[in-house]
C-alpha cells in the first residue's frame, strides 16, 4: 500500500502599503503576475529545506516584489492540489517597507491596486478568499468617508 505524498510546503504574504494621496483607499495590495501561468496572485513560493515558513515568506516577497516587509497577522493556510500532489501555503499579512521591483522570469509584473480592484484582478478564488480574510482581520483600520458620523 502506498502512502499519500507529503505536501509541498510554501509560504507567502498579502503584501500591503499605505496608499498615496488623500481621498482614495487607505491601502494598496501587491499583486504579482506570473507569465508561466498568466495569472495574478499574492507573492508566495516553496520553502527551502530547513527554512521556516516565516523566512520563506520574507524571502519570496523580496524575490518576487523587490520589497522588504514586516510580517503581521497570520492568515488562513491555503490547501490545494498541484498535479495531484497536495500543497500547503502558509500566509501572513505583511506591510511593505520599501524596495525596487525588477521584472524576472518567474514574475514579470507587479501592481499595487486598491483592495477592491485587487479582488477583481486575482485569478484564483482561493486568493480572493485570502484577500477577504486579510481585509476582515488583518488590514489596518480604514478611514471613514467624509460624510460618515
Secondary structure as GFF3:
##gff-version 3
##sequence-region A 1 149
A	DSSP	beta_strand	8	18	.	.	.	ID=ss1
A	DSSP	beta_strand	27	34	.	.	.	ID=ss2
A	DSSP	beta_strand	39	41	.	.	.	ID=ss3
A	DSSP	beta_strand	44	46	.	.	.	ID=ss4
A	DSSP	alpha_helix	53	65	.	.	.	ID=ss5
A	DSSP	beta_strand	67	82	.	.	.	ID=ss6
A	DSSP	beta_strand	85	99	.	.	.	ID=ss7
A	DSSP	beta_strand	109	114	.	.	.	ID=ss8
A	DSSP	alpha_helix	115	121	.	.	.	ID=ss9
A	DSSP	alpha_helix	125	137	.	.	.	ID=ss10
###
